[in-house]
Amino acid sequence: MTTSYRHLSLAVCTVLLSAALLTACSGASTTSTPAIHGATLDVSEGASHSVVAPFNGTNLDYSGMAEPYDKTSVSNAVTSLAPGTIRYPGGAISNYWYWQTGSVNQPPSTTTAVTGKTKTTPGRQRTYGFTLSTLKQLASATGAVPIFDLNVMTSTLEDQLQMLRTAAKLGLPVRYVELGNEFYLSNSNYVHAFPTAASYADMVASWAPAIRDAFPNVQIAAVASASTTTPREQGWNSTLLSIAGNDINAVTLHDYPWIHGSAKRPLLPEALLAGASIEWQPVEHVINSLPSHLSVWLTEYNLSIGDLALGSPALGTTWEHGLYVAGLDMQELTSPRVVLTDYWDLFGSTEDAQFSKTIPPVITPAGSASKLINQAMKGATDITVLSIAHDPTMEGSVQSVSGIKVANASGDDRLILVNLGSSSVTLASDGLIPTGASVKHLGGPLLSKAVNVKSSHATSDLKLPSYSVTVVSW
């Protein structure tokens, strides 16, 4: 992750901003369809696609301090999250990472935006202690599979192969390898290392075969861009794929929606939450433009920190943020091209991380949403999208309720359902949900920093509370 965040398309931002300004000027509700209390929705099974476990994961990254993973409370926090993958070391530090000591030597840099404005990032030299031994401890405790994000910028191919061989000797599976982080950005250090997309693609075409020779079953992903805002981004994907498209199995994309509210007031909840679906549309367009033989790894995603600072959601982490993350998760899970997702990030500021960096760590509302969905996705083999009729709509004609059915290797079935709307609804499942199935509802007031899980058993129909994430298992 860097200090530059991905933006919605101008058209999407204009729609959401216009709705917020209209409300501020007229006092009218932003709800495109009046709230229907107690509406009954018809639910049936739609399209299905297979998945390869693990799926949902997280970034093992710095949070301004080196987490003491030897402390029981820290390792227990990671285990409770039930991550399928752990991205190591994750984010921008991968480009400056010394795996032998778990440290970073990062020079200062400048990043130029499309507007011409330049931002300076100070250098950083620090030992964080995220060694391979640390990763081994976490992988053993959680069952998570590492995604090795290689240092292709300030290290060498032989050094990184040595890291992978050392990991394998420790018993860590070398299954997923990612070739660097966010080189499409106009960051001075990145531009110096890879002046053009072609220079990065040439590196990929050189490194990927060598890595595959050493690890024949490895899946290798190269950095692609979800944005076409800057000239560097605009030609990035096509150049990469024309040179190295046959050398890789996947591309990585990062999704940081930036949803703009009024300068004086944040977006109302419905406009923000609808953005989880609206902002996905340009990302999905990029995914659909990629060759069909390549899968997609979303190795970073979250609501933009810029929105958190604006007060959307208000006052740091809130259930509004957690619910947004759940809505974004649903978009990712229903895409047959996406095979891995990794939340940004594990420990850090409570405004964006899954856990605070305190001892003991405290789970955030966003972390609570991730935890419930991760648990439901454990061992997943197939995902079936649920077709939902008569659902009240939100901004941009977005449905308030989305859901999937998950089959796993043990033969259990689960439903994951997200209600972003302000009204409770009832699902008429017509036999989809067995009577007596276990039900967990996660929710709370939108601006609350505390959420709770309520457990029950299903009857003939299932009621979904407003602003909730529900998992049904049987």
N, C-alpha and C positions, 0 to 999 in steps of 0.2 A: 504494500500500500504506500502511496505517496501523498503529498499535500495537494495534489491535483485530482479532482473528482470528475466522474463521468456525468454528462448532462443528458437530460431528455432532449428530444428533438424540439426545435423552436415551436412547431405547431402544437405539440403536446403541452409545453410550458404555457403557451398562450391560452389554450383552452382552460387549464387549471387556474391560471392567474386571472383570467377574465371572470371566471365563476366567483372567485374570492372577492374581486373588486365589485362585482355586481351585488353581492351580498352586503358588502360594507356600505354601498351607496343606497341600496333600496330597502335593506332589512329583510329581503325575501329569503326563503329557505333555498339552500343549494341542492336539495334533494330532487332529482329528476322525476322520481316516482314517489308519491306520498307514502310514508311509512305504513306498513300493514302489520298490525300487531296480531300475532298468532296465525299468520298465513301458513297454509299447508302446501308443501312443495312435493311434486312428484319426482321421484328419483329412480333412474334406471342405469344399467351399465352401458358404457360407450366403448370407445376404442381402447385397445390394450397394446402394451409393448413390454418386452422383456428388459430386465435390468440385471447388472452384475454387481452383487454386493462386494464391497461396501459402497455406499452412496453419499450420505451426508457426512461432512466432516468439519474441521476447524483449522485455523492457522495457529501454529506454535510460533509466536512472534514476541518480540520485546514489547514491554508496556511502560518503558521508562525505568524499569528496575529488573533485576534478574530474579525471576521467581524461584523460591527455594523448593524445588520439586522433591527434595528429600523429606519435607514436612508432610505428615500424614494428611492434614487438612487440605493441602494443595493437590496431592495425588488423588484424594477422594473426590475432590471437586471435578477433576478431569474425568475420572471414571464415571461419575454420576451423569455426565453429559452424554454418555454412550456414543462417542464419535466413531464413525466408520473409517475415516481417514484423518491423519494429522499431517499438515503441510509443514515440512521442515527445511530451512528455518522459517520460511514464509516471507512474502513481501519484499520491500526494497532492500532489506538487509541481506537477502540472498546474493545480491550483486557485489557484495563486499565481504562475504562470509569466510572466516577461517575455521573450518570444521574441527581441526585438531584441538583448538582451545575454546571454541564456541564464542568467538569474538568478531568485532566489526572494526574495520579501518576505512571510514567513509569520508572522502574529501568534501569540501563545500561544493555546492552546485547552484546553478540558476535554471529556472524553468520559464519558458516564454509561452504565454497564452496566445490564442488566436487574435485577441484584441491588441497584442503587442506588449501588454503589461508583463513585466519580469518579476519573478519571485525568487529570493535567495534563500537557500536552505543551508544552515551551518553544517560543518563537518562533525563527525562523531567518531570517537575511538573508545571502545568499551568492550569489556569481557562480560558476556551474559551467562555463560555457563551452559548453554544449550548444546552439549556435546552429544555424540552418538550414544554414549552410555545413558544420558538423560532420556534420549528418545527411546532407547531400548526399555528403560523402566516404565515409561508411559505406555508404550505399545503392549508390553506384557500385562500391565494392569488393566488396560481398556480393551484389548483385542483389536485396536485400530491399526490400519495399514499405513505406512508412511508414503507421502508424496515427496520425493526428494527434489527440491528446487535448486538446481545446480548454479554455482557461481561461474558463469561463462564469460564474465566481464573482467574480473581482476584475478582470476586463477587460470589454471591450464587444464587441458583435457586429461593429461595423465594424473594430475592431482585429484581431479574429481572422480576419475575411475578408481583411484586408490580409496577415496571416501566410500564409494559404493561397494568395493570389495571388503573394506573394513566393516561396513554395515552388515554385509552378508555373513561374515565370520561371526558377528555378534548374534546372528539368528534373525536379523531384520529382513523381511522380504523386499527384494529390489523389484518391485512390480510396476511402480509409476515414477517416471522421471520427467521433470519439467525444465525446460532450457531457459532459465532466467525470468526476469520480472519486468513487465511494462516498458519495454524498450521503444515502443511507439511514442512515448512522451518526449516532448522537446526539452529534455533535461540535459544540461551541458555535459555531464559525465557520460550519459548514454550516447549522446551525439558524438562525443569524442571517441568512444569505443566502437560505435556502429554508426558511421556518418549517414548511411542510407539503409533502407529496408533490405536492399540487396546484400549489403555487407553482413547484416544479421543472418539473412537466409543462407549465405555462403557458409557461415559458421555452423548453422544447423545441418546443412548438407554434409559437412565434414565430421561433426561430432556424433550425429545420430547413428550412422553405420558403425562407428567404433564402439559406441555404447552397446549397440545390439550384438555386436560380435562377442562382447564380454558377457552379456546377459541376453540370451536369445529370446526369452519370453517377455522381456520388458515392454511396456507401453510408453512411448515417448511423445511428449507434447511440446509444441513451439508456441511462442507468444503471438497471439493475434489481437486485434483491436476491435472493441465494440463500438468505437466512436469514429466518426470521420470529420471531426471538427477542424483539425489542423492539416496543413499540407502533408506533414509527415504521416499522419494517421490515414489520410485519404488513399494513398497508394500502398499502404503497409501490407494488407492481407493479400492482395492480388500478386504483389511482388514475392512475398514469402512463399506462396503456394506454387507460383510458376517455377521457382528455383528448387524448393525443398519439399514440395507437397507430397512426393512419393517416398520421402525418407522418414516421415512421422506417422503416428497413429491418430493424433488428436491435436487440437489447438486449445489454448487457454483464453478465456475471456474474463474480464472483471466488470462487475455491474454495480455502479454506485449512482442510483437515480438521484437527481437533484431537482426537487419539486419546489418551485418558487411560489411563495405567498406574497401578500401585500407587504410593502416596505414597512408598514406600521403595525401590521397584525399578521399572525400566522394563518395558514389555511385552516378552515374548519375541518373537523375530523373526517367527514365523508370525502372531501376532496383529496386529503392526504392519503387515506386508505385506498381510494380508487386508483391512486397512482401506482400501487403495487401491480395492477393489471395493465394500466395504460402505458407505464414506462417500459414494460416488458416488450411491447410491440416492436420498437426499433431494434432491440437486442435480438428478438426472434427473427427479424428481417435479416440481420447479419448472419445468424445461424443458418437460415435457409439458403443463403448465398454461397455457403461453403460446400465443397465437394462432398458427395454423400458418403464416401468411404472414410471420412474423418469424423470422429466423435468430438464432443465439446466438454471441456472441464471448466467449470466456473470456480476458479480457485480463490476468488475473493468476491464477496457481495455483502451489501449492507445498505441501509439508508445513509445518504451523504451526511457527513458531520456538519456540513454547512446548514442543512435543515435543522439539525439539533440546536445549533447556535441561534437560529432564527426563532426558536420556540416551537418547532414542529417536529417531534412532540415537545411539549413545554417542560422546562425546568429539569433538563437532564433526562435520564432514562425513565420511561413510563410504559404502561401497558399499551399505549398507542404505538410506541415504537415496536414492542414485541408483537403486536397484532399485524403491523405492517410487514415485519420479517416473515411471519407465518403466511401472509398473503403472497409474498414474493417466493417463498418456498413452494407454494402450490403451483405457481407458474413454471418454476424450474422442474418440478417433479412430473408435470404433464408433458414435457417436451421429450420425444423419443430420441433426440440427438444428444441431450445432456446426460452424461454418465457419472459425473462427479461434481459435487458442490462443496465448497469450503467457506464457512462463515468467517468474516473479519471482525474481531479476532477473539482469542480465548480469554486472556487476562488484560486488563487495562482500565481506561477511563470508563466509569459506569454509563457514560453517554453512548457508548457504542460496543463495548465488550460483552462477552457472555458471563464473565465473573469480574468482580472488583479485584484490584491488586493488593487488597488488604490480607492480613493473616488473622483469622481464617478468611478465605475468599467468600464473598457473598454473591449468590447468583442474581443476575439482573432479570427484569421481565423478558428481554429479548433472549437471554439464556434459558429461561423457563420454557419459552416457545420452542427453541431449538431442541431442548432436552426431550420434550414430549414427542416431537416429530421424529427425532433421531431414534428414540426407543421403538416407535412404530415401524421404522424403516429397517430395523435390524434384520439381516438375512433376507432382504427382499429379493424376489426373483421375477415378479411381474407387477406391473402397475396398470390398473384399469381406470380410465377417467370416468367419473360419474356425470351423467347427463341430468341436469336439474331444470325442471319446468316450473313456471309461475313464481319465479324468484323475484322479489323486489329489486329494482336496479338503483345504482348510485350514479355518481358523476360519470359522464361519458358513456352511459348505458352499460356500465360495468355491473355484473351480477354480484350481489352481496354474499352469496354462498357458493363455495367451490368445494370439491371433494374428490378423493381417489380411493380405490380399493387396492390394497396391497396384499399380494400372496408371498409367502416366504418358504424357505427350504424345509421347514419343519411341518408344513401343511396347515399352519394357522393363517387365518384371514383377518385383516384389519381394515378399518375405514379411518381416513383422516379427513376431517371436515372443518372448514374455517368459515365463520360467519362474521363478515366485516360490517354488517349492518347494525343499525340502532334498534332493531326490533327482533324479538325472539321469533323463531319459525319452527314448524313441525314438519318432519320428513315422513311422507307416506311411502315406505320403501317397498311395499308389495313383496315381502318375503326376503328382501335383500339382507335385512338385519335379523338374525335369529332372536327369538324371545329369550331373555336371560343373559344375553351377551354383556360383557363387561364394558362399562362406559366411563370415560374420564373427561370432564369438562374443565378447561383451563380458562380463567378470565378474571376480570376485576374492572373497576372504574378506569376509564381511558387514561386519566392523568395520575393514576395511582402508581406508586413505586413498588407496590406489593401486589402479587397475584396469588390465586389459590386454585387448587385442584379439588373438584368435587367428584366423588365416585358413586356410581349407581349401576343398576342393571336395566337393560333395554326391555321395553314392553312392545306392544304391537306397533306403536309409532315412537319416533325419537324427537324430542324437543331440543333445539339448539338455542342456547341463550344468546342474547345480543353480544357482540364484541367478544367472541369466544373461539377457542380451538378445541375440537372434540376428537377423541380417539375411541373407536369401538373395536373390541377384539373378541374373538371366539375361536 
